[in-house]
Amino acid sequence: GVQTCALPILAEQATEENPDAKMEISKTPYADKFIKDSKKLTKDIRAALDKMGLKDVGVKFEDAMQRRIKGEMTAINGEYFDKMIELSLSGDNIFRTMNHEALHAMKNLGFFSESEWKTLENKARSEWMDKYKIAESYSKESEETQLEEAIAHAFADA
């Protein structure tokens, strides 16, 4: 059999000398596009998150990710939960997804003042909700969640 692994890079373990810190065995094989440049991609993603001030947020790569959305299993590009960003190697644009999930991390970790967040919510209401078709894509979510998704989409495009 072929040994495969996901690479969660935890801030306290990732170093210049050991950018692949803490490898875990996964049941999914690496995406072909990841095999060749895995160390560079891992290093680039970690550096980008560190530059955003997210040194304490871990990163985990998955070959493919799916979640139940509106009762159906749906491919997703990434997700943020509990100081961990998971990124799908099969997604559309891993750096765009990283930026999207990084916004969720920054919101969760208190990077924005109440005033700053209100400004972003106002922009989301006036422009980004329509631009990214948020109400359609996140119809079962609360207004608060929809606004955060609109802001995350805009941040990903910045």
Sequence and secondary structure as in RCSB ss.txt:
>XXXX:A:sequence
GVQTCALPILAEQATEENPDAKMEISKTPYADKFIKDSKKLTKDIRAALDKMGLKDVGVKFEDAMQRRIKGEMTA
INGEYFDKMIELSLSGDNIFRTMNHEALHAMKNLGFFSESEWKTLENKARSEWMDKYKIAESYSKESEETQLEEA
IAHAFADA
>XXXX:A:secstr
    EE  B TTT  SS TT S EE SS   HHHHTTHHHHHHHHHHHHHHTT TT EEEEES EEEEETTEEEE
ESEEEETTEEEEETTSS HHHHHHHHHHHHHHHTT S HHHHHHHHHHIIIIIHHHTTHHHHTTTS HHHHHHHH
HHHHHHH 
